[in-house]
Amino acid sequence: MNKLHIRKNDTVYVLAGEDKGKTGKVLKVLVSKNRAIVEGVNIVSKSAKPSAKNPQGGIVKQEAPIHISNLSLIDPKSGKPTRVGIKHEGKNVIRIAKKSGEEIK
């Protein structure tokens, strides 16, 4: 199992790809595939059959997973992309923003 620097509900910046420069909130992390689904990023059109949830069917726009290496965490202090460090306090592991040294909640 891989340890990733990004978790659900983090605000991230897209470093590469079609949506480069966009920011968004992580909705889901697919750990086994090293990918994350980010709100408003990597939107794809998918055709859907009519169902109880979507009685009309047709083309549905939704977020597709993006590779973790193309994402960078947003520094809570400066609002800019930063790398993530790890600090151990007893048994607790705390994520630290490398740019400001600020703790990432």
C-alpha positions as CSV (number, residue, x, y, z in Angstrom):
1,M,0.0,0.0,0.0
2,N,1.3,3.4,-1.0
3,K,1.5,6.5,1.3
4,L,0.4,9.6,-0.6
5,H,0.9,13.3,0.2
6,I,-2.7,14.1,-0.8
7,R,-5.8,13.3,1.2
8,K,-9.6,13.8,0.8
9,N,-10.8,17.4,1.3
10,D,-7.3,18.9,0.5
11,T,-7.1,21.9,-1.8
12,V,-4.8,21.1,-4.6
13,Y,-3.2,22.8,-7.6
14,V,-2.9,21.1,-11.0
15,L,0.7,21.1,-12.2
16,A,0.3,19.4,-15.6
17,G,-2.2,18.4,-18.2
18,E,-5.2,20.1,-19.9
19,D,-6.3,21.7,-16.6
20,K,-2.9,23.1,-15.6
21,G,-3.1,26.0,-13.2
22,K,-6.6,25.1,-11.8
23,T,-7.2,24.5,-8.2
24,G,-9.9,22.3,-6.6
25,K,-10.9,20.2,-3.6
26,V,-10.0,16.5,-3.6
27,L,-13.3,14.5,-3.6
28,K,-11.7,11.0,-3.6
29,V,-8.3,9.4,-3.5
30,L,-7.7,6.1,-5.4
31,V,-4.7,4.9,-3.5
32,S,-4.1,1.7,-5.5
33,K,-4.0,3.6,-8.8
34,N,-2.1,6.7,-7.4
35,R,-4.9,8.9,-8.6
36,A,-7.3,11.5,-7.2
37,I,-10.6,12.9,-8.3
38,V,-10.6,16.7,-8.0
39,E,-13.7,18.9,-8.1
40,G,-14.0,20.8,-11.4
41,V,-10.8,19.3,-12.9
42,N,-10.4,16.8,-15.7
43,I,-14.1,16.9,-16.8
44,V,-15.1,14.2,-19.3
45,S,-18.4,13.6,-21.1
46,K,-19.9,10.2,-20.5
47,S,-23.0,8.7,-22.0
48,A,-25.5,7.4,-19.5
49,K,-28.5,5.1,-19.9
50,P,-31.8,6.2,-18.4
51,S,-32.1,5.2,-14.8
52,A,-34.1,6.1,-11.6
53,K,-31.4,8.7,-10.7
54,N,-31.2,10.1,-14.3
55,P,-34.5,9.3,-16.1
56,Q,-33.6,11.3,-19.2
57,G,-30.2,9.6,-19.8
58,G,-28.0,11.2,-22.3
59,I,-24.5,12.8,-22.0
60,V,-23.3,13.5,-18.4
61,K,-20.2,15.6,-17.5
62,Q,-18.2,14.3,-14.6
63,E,-14.7,14.4,-13.1
64,A,-12.2,11.8,-14.1
65,P,-9.2,10.7,-11.9
66,I,-5.9,12.6,-12.3
67,H,-2.5,11.2,-11.4
68,I,-1.2,12.3,-8.0
69,S,2.2,13.4,-9.5
70,N,0.3,16.1,-11.4
71,L,-1.1,17.6,-8.2
72,S,0.5,19.8,-5.6
73,L,-1.0,20.8,-2.2
74,I,-1.9,24.5,-1.6
75,D,0.0,26.2,1.2
76,P,-2.6,27.3,3.9
77,K,-0.6,30.4,4.6
78,S,0.4,31.8,1.2
79,G,-2.2,30.0,-1.0
80,K,0.5,28.9,-3.4
81,P,1.5,25.3,-4.4
82,T,3.9,23.6,-2.0
83,R,5.7,20.4,-1.3
84,V,4.7,18.3,1.7
85,G,6.9,17.4,4.6
86,I,6.2,15.0,7.5
87,K,6.9,15.8,11.2
88,H,6.6,13.2,14.0
89,E,5.1,14.4,17.3
90,G,5.1,11.3,19.5
91,K,2.9,8.8,17.7
92,N,1.2,11.5,15.7
93,V,2.3,12.2,12.1
94,I,1.8,15.8,11.0
95,R,2.0,17.1,7.4
96,I,3.9,20.4,7.0
97,A,4.0,22.8,4.1
98,K,7.6,23.1,2.9
99,K,7.2,26.7,1.8
100,S,5.9,28.2,5.1
101,G,6.4,25.5,7.7
102,E,2.6,25.7,8.4
103,E,0.8,22.6,9.6
104,I,-1.7,21.2,7.0
105,K,-5.0,20.3,8.6
